[in-house]
Amino acid sequence: MKNIICPETEEALARVVARAHAAREPLVIEGHGTKRAMLRPLHDLWGKVGSTLSTRNLTGITLYRPTELMIRARAGTPIPEIEAALAEHNQQIIAEPPDLRALFDTEEPATLGGVVSTNLSGPRRIMWGAMRDHVLGISAVTGDGEIFRSGGRVLKNVTGLDLCKLLSGAHGTLGVITEIALKVLPAPEATGTLSIRVPDVAAGVAALSAALGSPYGVSGAALTIGAEGISALARLEDFAESVAYRMGRLREDLAAHGDISVVEDPRALWRAIRDAKPLNAAPEEAVWRLSVAPSRAPAAVASLRAAFAEKLLLDWGGGLIWVAGPATEQAHGAVMQAAAAAAGTFTLFRAPPSLAASVPVLPEEPLPLAAIARRVKAVLDPAGVLNPGRMWA
């Protein structure tokens, strides 16, 4: 990298962006750079290498109201620091964002801004929604250096265009997030998990669908696939007595789906699933994520297996398929085909720069949606200096 700029104030950051806008110089936007290998490799795409603008010095929790279930912190604040502050009051980040340090081979922790910018959510998404659903307010800088704020400290505080949700998942292409207010919730007193041995993916998805369709409040539903077999996992969280009662009832309801056992250390298991560790992706392998209707997951898996030697992990009741496999255009084409056949979407989550720069890393947007996206981009980043080429060529 040619140059990393780390402003210590929002105003200083805005001045950096304004200069880049005036010079038409591209900027790589990141926090700690933990997801630098995600999507398209910016520094390999441009004729000239631009500067990297990092929010790593914009740190610190600026407001925490445990009784109001909200916390506000600067974008460069490490997620572990926020989780530690919440844990002191027995609270948690609702969306359970993954810790992908192992997947991206980095020791730096993810930042709050990075997690919101990528809208990464963990297993609890099936019950409580995605990361963007819990963003109460955002402060950010547009592509021409203007500071703006959207939202506030309560959920129902937006009229017109919801810029909080617009910037959540935009991968730094619409603005540089500098501060975020999040809704949080109490952490569960107890966690329990049932493991059902199933013969194949279709049977596993059926078991997870039955668990999610039960009245027992399943907050995690995953399928692990390995040499030891296939296990469907259903998680319950709440007060200890409630979890014990619901575990017993759910076990009775799922008895017909296979042999059932109780997981001894469920919290460690779900941390591993959250972080995609059961995928066991080798460093040289590419990693994809497919989002499909759970009912179509078995067909998507069958399509992938027919194309290349894959490793799999299913989450969100089968709606999220993690895939690891050879970092080739042929394997990527098979992933794209499987996603399209299932009427779903795909993300090339991790790949060597040579592959990520030469293939679509996300599906093309429908023309009407793409036209709206271009208009929004023209307003928020008129010179196109913020992460150009990160999502689409």
C-alpha positions as YAML, in Angstrom:
chain: A
units: angstrom
residues:
- id: 1
  name: MET
  ca: [0.00, 0.00, 0.00]
- id: 2
  name: LYS
  ca: [1.21, 3.44, -0.89]
- id: 3
  name: ASN
  ca: [-0.15, 5.50, 1.98]
- id: 4
  name: ILE
  ca: [-2.39, 4.91, 5.00]
- id: 5
  name: ILE
  ca: [-4.06, 8.00, 6.45]
- id: 6
  name: CYS
  ca: [-5.44, 7.65, 9.99]
- id: 7
  name: PRO
  ca: [-7.24, 10.86, 11.07]
- id: 8
  name: GLU
  ca: [-7.95, 11.29, 14.77]
- id: 9
  name: THR
  ca: [-11.09, 13.41, 14.41]
- id: 10
  name: GLU
  ca: [-14.16, 13.37, 12.20]
- id: 11
  name: GLU
  ca: [-13.30, 16.84, 10.92]
- id: 12
  name: ALA
  ca: [-9.80, 15.77, 9.91]
- id: 13
  name: LEU
  ca: [-11.22, 12.76, 8.11]
- id: 14
  name: ALA
  ca: [-13.67, 14.99, 6.25]
- id: 15
  name: ARG
  ca: [-10.80, 17.18, 5.07]
- id: 16
  name: VAL
  ca: [-8.97, 14.13, 3.70]
- id: 17
  name: VAL
  ca: [-12.04, 13.05, 1.75]
- id: 18
  name: ALA
  ca: [-12.61, 16.58, 0.45]
- id: 19
  name: ARG
  ca: [-9.05, 16.71, -0.89]
- id: 20
  name: ALA
  ca: [-9.45, 13.33, -2.56]
- id: 21
  name: HIS
  ca: [-12.72, 14.51, -4.11]
- id: 22
  name: ALA
  ca: [-11.07, 17.66, -5.47]
- id: 23
  name: ALA
  ca: [-8.13, 15.66, -6.88]
- id: 24
  name: ARG
  ca: [-10.35, 12.80, -8.12]
- id: 25
  name: GLU
  ca: [-8.05, 10.43, -6.23]
- id: 26
  name: PRO
  ca: [-9.55, 7.09, -5.14]
- id: 27
  name: LEU
  ca: [-9.57, 6.16, -1.48]
- id: 28
  name: VAL
  ca: [-9.62, 2.72, 0.09]
- id: 29
  name: ILE
  ca: [-11.88, 2.94, 3.14]
- id: 30
  name: GLU
  ca: [-11.20, 0.59, 6.03]
- id: 31
  name: GLY
  ca: [-10.95, 0.26, 9.80]
- id: 32
  name: HIS
  ca: [-8.31, -2.28, 10.80]
- id: 33
  name: GLY
  ca: [-8.29, -3.75, 7.30]
- id: 34
  name: THR
  ca: [-9.48, -7.16, 8.52]
- id: 35
  name: LYS
  ca: [-11.76, -7.54, 5.49]
- id: 36
  name: ARG
  ca: [-9.26, -6.20, 2.96]
- id: 37
  name: ALA
  ca: [-9.44, -9.53, 1.10]
- id: 38
  name: MET
  ca: [-13.24, -9.45, 0.90]
- id: 39
  name: LEU
  ca: [-14.91, -8.80, -2.48]
- id: 40
  name: ARG
  ca: [-12.73, -7.07, -5.11]
- id: 41
  name: PRO
  ca: [-9.06, -6.10, -4.47]
- id: 42
  name: LEU
  ca: [-9.02, -2.34, -4.90]
- id: 43
  name: HIS
  ca: [-5.27, -1.79, -5.10]
- id: 44
  name: ASP
  ca: [-5.01, -4.31, -7.94]
- id: 45
  name: LEU
  ca: [-7.74, -2.61, -9.98]
- id: 46
  name: TRP
  ca: [-6.62, 0.98, -10.45]
- id: 47
  name: GLY
  ca: [-4.12, 2.40, -12.90]
- id: 48
  name: LYS
  ca: [-2.68, 4.37, -9.99]
- id: 49
  name: VAL
  ca: [-2.67, 3.24, -6.39]
- id: 50
  name: GLY
  ca: [-4.70, 5.55, -4.18]
- id: 51
  name: SER
  ca: [-4.42, 6.16, -0.47]
- id: 52
  name: THR
  ca: [-5.99, 4.09, 2.26]
- id: 53
  name: LEU
  ca: [-8.19, 6.04, 4.66]
- id: 54
  name: SER
  ca: [-8.46, 4.20, 7.98]
- id: 55
  name: THR
  ca: [-10.82, 4.94, 10.88]
- id: 56
  name: ARG
  ca: [-8.57, 3.04, 13.32]
- id: 57
  name: ASN
  ca: [-7.87, 6.22, 15.32]
- id: 58
  name: LEU
  ca: [-11.56, 7.13, 15.65]
- id: 59
  name: THR
  ca: [-12.09, 4.97, 18.71]
- id: 60
  name: GLY
  ca: [-13.99, 4.93, 21.95]
- id: 61
  name: ILE
  ca: [-17.49, 4.45, 23.32]
- id: 62
  name: THR
  ca: [-19.09, 7.90, 23.36]
- id: 63
  name: LEU
  ca: [-22.39, 7.02, 25.04]
- id: 64
  name: TYR
  ca: [-23.72, 3.92, 26.76]
- id: 65
  name: ARG
  ca: [-27.15, 3.81, 28.37]
- id: 66
  name: PRO
  ca: [-27.73, 0.25, 29.63]
- id: 67
  name: THR
  ca: [-31.24, 1.06, 30.84]
- id: 68
  name: GLU
  ca: [-32.11, 2.42, 27.39]
- id: 69
  name: LEU
  ca: [-30.51, -0.60, 25.65]
- id: 70
  name: MET
  ca: [-28.32, 1.56, 23.41]
- id: 71
  name: ILE
  ca: [-24.64, 2.16, 22.89]
- id: 72
  name: ARG
  ca: [-22.80, 4.65, 20.68]
- id: 73
  name: ALA
  ca: [-19.18, 4.33, 19.63]
- id: 74
  name: ARG
  ca: [-16.79, 5.69, 17.03]
- id: 75
  name: ALA
  ca: [-16.33, 3.62, 13.90]
- id: 76
  name: GLY
  ca: [-12.79, 2.46, 14.65]
- id: 77
  name: THR
  ca: [-13.69, 0.99, 18.03]
- id: 78
  name: PRO
  ca: [-12.77, -2.74, 18.13]
- id: 79
  name: ILE
  ca: [-15.73, -5.08, 18.51]
- id: 80
  name: PRO
  ca: [-14.13, -6.87, 21.51]
- id: 81
  name: GLU
  ca: [-13.97, -3.53, 23.37]
- id: 82
  name: ILE
  ca: [-17.69, -2.97, 22.79]
- id: 83
  name: GLU
  ca: [-18.55, -6.55, 23.76]
- id: 84
  name: ALA
  ca: [-16.55, -6.20, 26.99]
- id: 85
  name: ALA
  ca: [-18.40, -3.00, 27.94]
- id: 86
  name: LEU
  ca: [-21.75, -4.65, 27.23]
- id: 87
  name: ALA
  ca: [-20.81, -7.77, 29.17]
- id: 88
  name: GLU
  ca: [-20.32, -5.70, 32.33]
- id: 89
  name: HIS
  ca: [-24.07, -5.03, 32.19]
- id: 90
  name: ASN
  ca: [-24.97, -8.51, 30.92]
- id: 91
  name: GLN
  ca: [-25.87, -7.17, 27.47]
- id: 92
  name: GLN
  ca: [-24.88, -8.11, 23.92]
- id: 93
  name: ILE
  ca: [-24.77, -7.00, 20.31]
- id: 94
  name: ILE
  ca: [-27.98, -8.42, 18.92]
- id: 95
  name: ALA
  ca: [-26.81, -9.50, 15.46]
- id: 96
  name: GLU
  ca: [-23.94, -11.62, 16.81]
- id: 97
  name: PRO
  ca: [-21.38, -10.33, 14.24]
- id: 98
  name: PRO
  ca: [-18.75, -12.90, 13.24]
- id: 99
  name: ASP
  ca: [-15.09, -12.73, 14.16]
- id: 100
  name: LEU
  ca: [-13.40, -13.57, 10.85]
- id: 101
  name: ARG
  ca: [-9.76, -13.16, 11.88]
- id: 102
  name: ALA
  ca: [-9.02, -16.82, 11.19]
- id: 103
  name: LEU
  ca: [-10.77, -16.78, 7.82]
- id: 104
  name: PHE
  ca: [-8.89, -13.67, 6.67]
- id: 105
  name: ASP
  ca: [-5.61, -14.62, 8.41]
- id: 106
  name: THR
  ca: [-5.26, -11.47, 10.48]
- id: 107
  name: GLU
  ca: [-4.69, -10.74, 14.16]
- id: 108
  name: GLU
  ca: [-6.43, -7.36, 14.14]
- id: 109
  name: PRO
  ca: [-9.98, -7.35, 15.58]
- id: 110
  name: ALA
  ca: [-12.88, -6.11, 13.49]
- id: 111
  name: THR
  ca: [-14.13, -2.59, 14.12]
- id: 112
  name: LEU
  ca: [-17.69, -1.45, 14.64]
- id: 113
  name: GLY
  ca: [-17.58, 0.54, 11.41]
- id: 114
  name: GLY
  ca: [-16.32, -2.46, 9.46]
- id: 115
  name: VAL
  ca: [-19.04, -4.74, 10.77]
- id: 116
  name: VAL
  ca: [-21.80, -2.24, 9.98]
- id: 117
  name: SER
  ca: [-20.33, -1.34, 6.57]
- id: 118
  name: THR
  ca: [-20.36, -5.00, 5.57]
- id: 119
  name: ASN
  ca: [-23.65, -5.78, 7.39]
- id: 120
  name: LEU
  ca: [-22.23, -9.03, 8.72]
- id: 121
  name: SER
  ca: [-24.55, -10.97, 10.99]
- id: 122
  name: GLY
  ca: [-24.26, -14.26, 12.84]
- id: 123
  name: PRO
  ca: [-26.60, -17.17, 13.61]
- id: 124
  name: ARG
  ca: [-29.05, -15.02, 15.59]
- id: 125
  name: ARG
  ca: [-30.11, -13.26, 12.38]
- id: 126
  name: ILE
  ca: [-32.97, -15.74, 11.91]
- id: 127
  name: MET
  ca: [-34.65, -14.47, 15.07]
- id: 128
  name: TRP
  ca: [-33.55, -10.84, 15.51]
- id: 129
  name: GLY
  ca: [-32.62, -9.63, 12.05]
- id: 130
  name: ALA
  ca: [-29.43, -8.40, 10.41]
- id: 131
  name: MET
  ca: [-26.85, -5.96, 11.73]
- id: 132
  name: ARG
  ca: [-28.44, -3.06, 9.83]
- id: 133
  name: ASP
  ca: [-31.75, -3.65, 11.65]
- id: 134
  name: HIS
  ca: [-30.19, -2.56, 14.95]
- id: 135
  name: VAL
  ca: [-28.40, 0.59, 13.79]
- id: 136
  name: LEU
  ca: [-30.16, 3.51, 15.49]
- id: 137
  name: GLY
  ca: [-28.00, 6.33, 14.17]
- id: 138
  name: ILE
  ca: [-24.95, 7.03, 12.04]
- id: 139
  name: SER
  ca: [-22.49, 9.85, 11.57]
- id: 140
  name: ALA
  ca: [-20.61, 9.74, 8.27]
- id: 141
  name: VAL
  ca: [-18.72, 11.74, 5.67]
- id: 142
  name: THR
  ca: [-19.88, 11.85, 2.05]
- id: 143
  name: GLY
  ca: [-17.56, 11.45, -0.91]
- id: 144
  name: ASP
  ca: [-17.14, 15.21, -1.24]
- id: 145
  name: GLY
  ca: [-16.19, 15.71, 2.41]
- id: 146
  name: GLU
  ca: [-19.52, 16.72, 3.98]
- id: 147
  name: ILE
  ca: [-20.28, 15.48, 7.50]
- id: 148
  name: PHE
  ca: [-23.84, 14.28, 8.00]
- id: 149
  name: ARG
  ca: [-25.87, 12.48, 10.64]
- id: 150
  name: SER
  ca: [-28.88, 10.20, 10.30]
- id: 151
  name: GLY
  ca: [-31.11, 8.57, 12.88]
- id: 152
  name: GLY
  ca: [-30.71, 9.00, 16.61]
- id: 153
  name: ARG
  ca: [-31.09, 6.93, 19.76]
- id: 154
  name: VAL
  ca: [-34.41, 5.12, 19.22]
- id: 155
  name: LEU
  ca: [-35.61, 2.79, 16.46]
- id: 156
  name: LYS
  ca: [-38.53, 4.84, 15.11]
- id: 157
  name: ASN
  ca: [-36.69, 8.05, 14.38]
- id: 158
  name: VAL
  ca: [-36.38, 8.13, 10.58]
- id: 159
  name: THR
  ca: [-38.50, 9.87, 7.99]
- id: 160
  name: GLY
  ca: [-37.68, 9.82, 4.30]
- id: 161
  name: LEU
  ca: [-34.55, 7.99, 3.13]
- id: 162
  name: ASP
  ca: [-33.09, 5.78, 5.86]
- id: 163
  name: LEU
  ca: [-29.39, 6.54, 5.48]
- id: 164
  name: CYS
  ca: [-28.50, 4.21, 8.37]
- id: 165
  name: LYS
  ca: [-29.68, 1.19, 6.42]
- id: 166
  name: LEU
  ca: [-28.33, 2.60, 3.17]
- id: 167
  name: LEU
  ca: [-24.77, 2.79, 4.50]
- id: 168
  name: SER
  ca: [-25.04, -0.54, 6.34]
- id: 169
  name: GLY
  ca: [-23.81, -3.07, 3.82]
- id: 170
  name: ALA
  ca: [-22.53, -0.49, 1.30]
- id: 171
  name: HIS
  ca: [-18.89, -1.54, 1.93]
- id: 172
  name: GLY
  ca: [-17.72, 2.06, 2.26]
- id: 173
  name: THR
  ca: [-18.83, 3.03, -1.24]
- id: 174
  name: LEU
  ca: [-21.42, 5.65, -0.20]
- id: 175
  name: GLY
  ca: [-19.78, 7.30, 2.79]
- id: 176
  name: VAL
  ca: [-17.16, 6.92, 5.49]
- id: 177
  name: ILE
  ca: [-18.93, 5.98, 8.70]
- id: 178
  name: THR
  ca: [-17.43, 7.76, 11.70]
- id: 179
  name: GLU
  ca: [-19.82, 6.95, 14.59]
- id: 180
  name: ILE
  ca: [-22.64, 4.48, 15.16]
- id: 181
  name: ALA
  ca: [-25.45, 4.10, 17.69]
- id: 182
  name: LEU
  ca: [-26.68, 0.54, 18.21]
- id: 183
  name: LYS
  ca: [-29.63, -1.03, 19.93]
- id: 184
  name: VAL
  ca: [-28.51, -3.83, 22.27]
- id: 185
  name: LEU
  ca: [-30.32, -6.48, 24.33]
- id: 186
  name: PRO
  ca: [-29.74, -8.41, 27.56]
- id: 187
  name: ALA
  ca: [-27.56, -11.48, 27.13]
- id: 188
  name: PRO
  ca: [-29.31, -14.80, 27.78]
- id: 189
  name: GLU
  ca: [-28.82, -16.45, 31.14]
- id: 190
  name: ALA
  ca: [-28.58, -19.90, 29.59]
- id: 191
  name: THR
  ca: [-27.97, -21.48, 26.19]
- id: 192
  name: GLY
  ca: [-28.92, -24.98, 25.12]
- id: 193
  name: THR
  ca: [-28.46, -26.82, 21.85]
- id: 194
  name: LEU
  ca: [-29.81, -30.05, 20.41]
- id: 195
  name: SER
  ca: [-27.77, -31.97, 17.83]
- id: 196
  name: ILE
  ca: [-29.69, -34.23, 15.43]
- id: 197
  name: ARG
  ca: [-27.76, -36.76, 13.34]
- id: 198
  name: VAL
  ca: [-29.25, -36.74, 9.84]
- id: 199
  name: PRO
  ca: [-28.44, -38.79, 6.73]
- id: 200
  name: ASP
  ca: [-28.20, -35.95, 4.23]
- id: 201
  name: VAL
  ca: [-28.61, -32.22, 3.68]
- id: 202
  name: ALA
  ca: [-32.29, -32.48, 2.73]
- id: 203
  name: ALA
  ca: [-33.09, -34.29, 5.98]
- id: 204
  name: GLY
  ca: [-31.02, -31.75, 7.90]
- id: 205
  name: VAL
  ca: [-32.86, -28.79, 6.41]
- id: 206
  name: ALA
  ca: [-36.17, -30.52, 7.17]
- id: 207
  name: ALA
  ca: [-35.15, -30.93, 10.81]
- id: 208
  name: LEU
  ca: [-34.09, -27.30, 11.06]
- id: 209
  name: SER
  ca: [-37.32, -26.15, 9.44]
- id: 210
  name: ALA
  ca: [-39.29, -28.15, 11.99]
- id: 211
  name: ALA
  ca: [-37.27, -26.60, 14.82]
- id: 212
  name: LEU
  ca: [-37.76, -23.07, 13.48]
- id: 213
  name: GLY
  ca: [-41.46, -23.71, 12.96]
- id: 214
  name: SER
  ca: [-41.91, -24.80, 16.58]
- id: 215
  name: PRO
  ca: [-43.18, -22.40, 19.26]
- id: 216
  name: TYR
  ca: [-39.96, -22.68, 21.29]
- id: 217
  name: GLY
  ca: [-38.03, -19.68, 20.00]
- id: 218
  name: VAL
  ca: [-35.05, -21.27, 18.23]
- id: 219
  name: SER
  ca: [-32.32, -18.62, 17.88]
- id: 220
  name: GLY
  ca: [-29.78, -20.65, 15.92]
- id: 221
  name: ALA
  ca: [-30.26, -23.33, 13.26]
- id: 222
  name: ALA
  ca: [-27.19, -24.70, 11.48]
- id: 223
  name: LEU
  ca: [-25.99, -27.76, 9.64]
- id: 224
  name: THR
  ca: [-22.41, -28.97, 10.05]
- id: 225
  name: ILE
  ca: [-21.01, -31.38, 7.46]
- id: 226
  name: GLY
  ca: [-17.80, -33.31, 8.00]
- id: 227
  name: ALA
  ca: [-16.12, -36.68, 7.99]
- id: 228
  name: GLU
  ca: [-18.01, -37.64, 11.15]
- id: 229
  name: GLY
  ca: [-21.38, -37.06, 9.46]
- id: 230
  name: ILE
  ca: [-24.05, -34.39, 9.24]
- id: 231
  name: SER
  ca: [-25.55, -32.72, 12.31]
- id: 232
  name: ALA
  ca: [-28.53, -30.38, 12.47]
- id: 233
  name: LEU
  ca: [-28.13, -27.96, 15.38]
- id: 234
  name: ALA
  ca: [-30.94, -26.04, 17.07]
- id: 235
  name: ARG
  ca: [-30.16, -23.43, 19.74]
- id: 236
  name: LEU
  ca: [-32.38, -22.07, 22.50]
- id: 237
  name: GLU
  ca: [-31.50, -19.04, 24.65]
- id: 238
  name: ASP
  ca: [-33.27, -17.50, 27.66]
- id: 239
  name: PHE
  ca: [-33.58, -17.96, 31.42]
- id: 240
  name: ALA
  ca: [-32.23, -21.30, 32.62]
- id: 241
  name: GLU
  ca: [-35.61, -22.78, 33.60]
- id: 242
  name: SER
  ca: [-37.17, -21.72, 30.31]
- id: 243
  name: VAL
  ca: [-34.34, -23.21, 28.26]
- id: 244
  name: ALA
  ca: [-34.51, -26.51, 30.14]
- id: 245
  name: TYR
  ca: [-38.27, -26.80, 29.61]
- id: 246
  name: ARG
  ca: [-38.17, -25.85, 25.93]
- id: 247
  name: MET
  ca: [-35.20, -28.15, 25.24]
- id: 248
  name: GLY
  ca: [-37.27, -31.08, 26.53]
- id: 249
  name: ARG
  ca: [-40.31, -30.19, 24.46]
- id: 250
  name: LEU
  ca: [-38.29, -29.50, 21.31]
- id: 251
  name: ARG
  ca: [-36.46, -32.79, 21.70]
- id: 252
  name: GLU
  ca: [-39.79, -34.61, 21.73]
- id: 253
  name: ASP
  ca: [-40.98, -32.74, 18.63]
- id: 254
  name: LEU
  ca: [-37.80, -33.50, 16.66]
- id: 255
  name: ALA
  ca: [-37.44, -37.15, 17.68]
- id: 256
  name: ALA
  ca: [-38.62, -38.42, 14.29]
- id: 257
  name: HIS
  ca: [-35.81, -36.59, 12.47]
- id: 258
  name: GLY
  ca: [-32.93, -38.65, 13.88]
- id: 259
  name: ASP
  ca: [-30.84, -39.47, 16.94]
- id: 260
  name: ILE
  ca: [-30.70, -36.44, 19.24]
- id: 261
  name: SER
  ca: [-28.10, -35.44, 21.78]
- id: 262
  name: VAL
  ca: [-27.52, -32.36, 23.92]
- id: 263
  name: VAL
  ca: [-24.40, -30.33, 23.12]
- id: 264
  name: GLU
  ca: [-22.17, -29.97, 26.18]
- id: 265
  name: ASP
  ca: [-20.61, -26.57, 25.38]
- id: 266
  name: PRO
  ca: [-23.17, -24.82, 23.17]
- id: 267
  name: ARG
  ca: [-21.73, -21.32, 23.44]
- id: 268
  name: ALA
  ca: [-18.34, -22.40, 22.12]
- id: 269
  name: LEU
  ca: [-20.04, -24.31, 19.32]
- id: 270
  name: TRP
  ca: [-22.08, -21.31, 18.18]
- id: 271
  name: ARG
  ca: [-19.07, -19.01, 18.36]
- id: 272
  name: ALA
  ca: [-17.36, -21.41, 15.97]
- id: 273
  name: ILE
  ca: [-20.38, -21.48, 13.64]
- id: 274
  name: ARG
  ca: [-20.63, -17.69, 13.82]
- id: 275
  name: ASP
  ca: [-17.01, -17.45, 12.70]
- id: 276
  name: ALA
  ca: [-17.37, -20.16, 9.98]
- id: 277
  name: LYS
  ca: [-14.70, -22.32, 11.62]
- id: 278
  name: PRO
  ca: [-16.44, -25.67, 10.91]
- id: 279
  name: LEU
  ca: [-15.98, -24.86, 7.22]
- id: 280
  name: ASN
  ca: [-12.27, -25.68, 7.68]
- id: 281
  name: ALA
  ca: [-11.31, -23.58, 4.66]
- id: 282
  name: ALA
  ca: [-7.67, -24.05, 3.66]
- id: 283
  name: PRO
  ca: [-5.62, -20.87, 3.09]
- id: 284
  name: GLU
  ca: [-5.40, -21.47, -0.67]
- id: 285
  name: GLU
  ca: [-9.15, -22.08, -1.08]
- id: 286
  name: ALA
  ca: [-11.75, -19.54, -2.11]
- id: 287
  name: VAL
  ca: [-14.75, -18.97, 0.16]
- id: 288
  name: TRP
  ca: [-18.25, -18.12, -1.01]
- id: 289
  name: ARG
  ca: [-21.54, -17.35, 0.73]
- id: 290
  name: LEU
  ca: [-24.85, -18.23, -0.92]
- id: 291
  name: SER
  ca: [-28.15, -16.84, 0.31]
- id: 292
  name: VAL
  ca: [-31.12, -18.98, -0.76]
- id: 293
  name: ALA
  ca: [-34.54, -20.01, 0.45]
- id: 294
  name: PRO
  ca: [-33.89, -22.90, 2.88]
- id: 295
  name: SER
  ca: [-36.15, -25.19, 0.85]
- id: 296
  name: ARG
  ca: [-33.80, -24.74, -2.11]
- id: 297
  name: ALA
  ca: [-30.60, -25.36, -0.18]
- id: 298
  name: PRO
  ca: [-30.45, -29.14, -0.87]
- id: 299
  name: ALA
  ca: [-30.64, -28.58, -4.63]
- id: 300
  name: ALA
  ca: [-27.98, -25.85, -4.45]
- id: 301
  name: VAL
  ca: [-25.70, -28.16, -2.46]
- id: 302
  name: ALA
  ca: [-26.22, -30.98, -4.96]
- id: 303
  name: SER
  ca: [-25.31, -28.63, -7.81]
- id: 304
  name: LEU
  ca: [-22.11, -27.57, -6.05]
- id: 305
  name: ARG
  ca: [-21.11, -31.14, -5.26]
- id: 306
  name: ALA
  ca: [-21.50, -32.11, -8.90]
- id: 307
  name: ALA
  ca: [-19.13, -29.32, -9.94]
- id: 308
  name: PHE
  ca: [-16.14, -29.53, -7.57]
- id: 309
  name: ALA
  ca: [-14.83, -30.93, -4.29]
- id: 310
  name: GLU
  ca: [-16.40, -28.57, -1.79]
- id: 311
  name: LYS
  ca: [-16.57, -27.96, 1.96]
- id: 312
  name: LEU
  ca: [-19.89, -26.77, 3.36]
- id: 313
  name: LEU
  ca: [-21.47, -25.15, 6.39]
- id: 314
  name: LEU
  ca: [-25.13, -24.17, 6.44]
- id: 315
  name: ASP
  ca: [-26.58, -21.54, 8.79]
- id: 316
  name: TRP
  ca: [-29.86, -19.61, 9.11]
- id: 317
  name: GLY
  ca: [-31.90, -22.81, 8.79]
- id: 318
  name: GLY
  ca: [-30.26, -23.56, 5.44]
- id: 319
  name: GLY
  ca: [-30.69, -20.03, 4.10]
- id: 320
  name: LEU
  ca: [-26.95, -19.27, 4.32]
- id: 321
  name: ILE
  ca: [-24.52, -21.68, 2.64]
- id: 322
  name: TRP
  ca: [-20.82, -21.23, 3.32]
- id: 323
  name: VAL
  ca: [-18.70, -22.90, 0.61]
- id: 324
  name: ALA
  ca: [-14.95, -23.47, 0.41]
- id: 325
  name: GLY
  ca: [-13.31, -24.85, -2.70]
- id: 326
  name: PRO
  ca: [-10.71, -24.38, -5.41]
- id: 327
  name: ALA
  ca: [-9.97, -20.76, -6.28]
- id: 328
  name: THR
  ca: [-10.73, -21.17, -9.97]
- id: 329
  name: GLU
  ca: [-13.06, -19.49, -12.44]
- id: 330
  name: GLN
  ca: [-14.69, -22.87, -13.07]
- id: 331
  name: ALA
  ca: [-15.60, -23.30, -9.40]
- id: 332
  name: HIS
  ca: [-16.80, -19.70, -9.23]
- id: 333
  name: GLY
  ca: [-18.98, -20.26, -12.27]
- id: 334
  name: ALA
  ca: [-20.52, -23.29, -10.59]
- id: 335
  name: VAL
  ca: [-21.31, -21.22, -7.49]
- id: 336
  name: MET
  ca: [-22.94, -18.52, -9.62]
- id: 337
  name: GLN
  ca: [-24.98, -21.16, -11.45]
- id: 338
  name: ALA
  ca: [-26.11, -22.84, -8.23]
- id: 339
  name: ALA
  ca: [-27.19, -19.50, -6.74]
- id: 340
  name: ALA
  ca: [-29.10, -18.52, -9.89]
- id: 341
  name: ALA
  ca: [-30.86, -21.89, -10.11]
- id: 342
  name: ALA
  ca: [-31.97, -21.50, -6.49]
- id: 343
  name: ALA
  ca: [-33.18, -17.93, -7.15]
- id: 344
  name: GLY
  ca: [-30.64, -16.76, -4.57]
- id: 345
  name: THR
  ca: [-27.54, -14.61, -4.40]
- id: 346
  name: PHE
  ca: [-23.83, -15.25, -3.96]
- id: 347
  name: THR
  ca: [-20.80, -13.44, -2.54]
- id: 348
  name: LEU
  ca: [-17.21, -14.26, -3.38]
- id: 349
  name: PHE
  ca: [-16.20, -13.78, 0.22]
- id: 350
  name: ARG
  ca: [-12.49, -14.58, 0.04]
- id: 351
  name: ALA
  ca: [-10.29, -15.32, -2.96]
- id: 352
  name: PRO
  ca: [-6.83, -14.61, -4.38]
- id: 353
  name: PRO
  ca: [-6.70, -11.13, -5.94]
- id: 354
  name: SER
  ca: [-6.25, -12.60, -9.42]
- id: 355
  name: LEU
  ca: [-9.61, -14.38, -9.19]
- id: 356
  name: ALA
  ca: [-11.50, -11.65, -7.33]
- id: 357
  name: ALA
  ca: [-10.42, -9.04, -9.89]
- id: 358
  name: SER
  ca: [-11.53, -11.09, -12.89]
- id: 359
  name: VAL
  ca: [-15.01, -12.36, -11.95]
- id: 360
  name: PRO
  ca: [-18.22, -10.86, -10.51]
- id: 361
  name: VAL
  ca: [-18.01, -11.02, -6.72]
- id: 362
  name: LEU
  ca: [-21.72, -10.20, -6.34]
- id: 363
  name: PRO
  ca: [-24.70, -10.78, -8.66]
- id: 364
  name: GLU
  ca: [-25.50, -7.99, -11.08]
- id: 365
  name: GLU
  ca: [-28.33, -5.80, -9.82]
- id: 366
  name: PRO
  ca: [-31.61, -5.70, -11.76]
- id: 367
  name: LEU
  ca: [-31.61, -2.72, -14.12]
- id: 368
  name: PRO
  ca: [-34.21, -0.62, -12.21]
- id: 369
  name: LEU
  ca: [-32.35, -1.16, -8.92]
- id: 370
  name: ALA
  ca: [-28.99, -0.45, -10.54]
- id: 371
  name: ALA
  ca: [-30.33, 2.84, -11.91]
- id: 372
  name: ILE
  ca: [-31.44, 3.89, -8.41]
- id: 373
  name: ALA
  ca: [-28.07, 2.86, -7.00]
- id: 374
  name: ARG
  ca: [-26.25, 5.01, -9.55]
- id: 375
  name: ARG
  ca: [-28.37, 8.02, -8.65]
- id: 376
  name: VAL
  ca: [-27.72, 7.54, -4.93]
- id: 377
  name: LYS
  ca: [-23.99, 7.11, -5.59]
- id: 378
  name: ALA
  ca: [-23.95, 10.31, -7.69]
- id: 379
  name: VAL
  ca: [-25.42, 12.26, -4.76]
- id: 380
  name: LEU
  ca: [-23.32, 10.81, -1.94]
- id: 381
  name: ASP
  ca: [-20.04, 10.29, -3.81]
- id: 382
  name: PRO
  ca: [-20.20, 12.42, -6.98]
- id: 383
  name: ALA
  ca: [-16.56, 11.89, -7.99]
- id: 384
  name: GLY
  ca: [-16.63, 8.18, -7.20]
- id: 385
  name: VAL
  ca: [-13.60, 8.27, -4.90]
- id: 386
  name: LEU
  ca: [-14.87, 5.98, -2.12]
- id: 387
  name: ASN
  ca: [-13.88, 2.32, -2.61]
- id: 388
  name: PRO
  ca: [-14.46, 2.40, -6.38]
- id: 389
  name: GLY
  ca: [-14.71, -1.12, -7.77]
- id: 390
  name: ARG
  ca: [-15.13, -2.79, -4.37]
- id: 391
  name: MET
  ca: [-18.52, -4.35, -5.20]
- id: 392
  name: TRP
  ca: [-18.82, -4.17, -8.99]
- id: 393
  name: ALA
  ca: [-16.41, -3.46, -11.80]
...
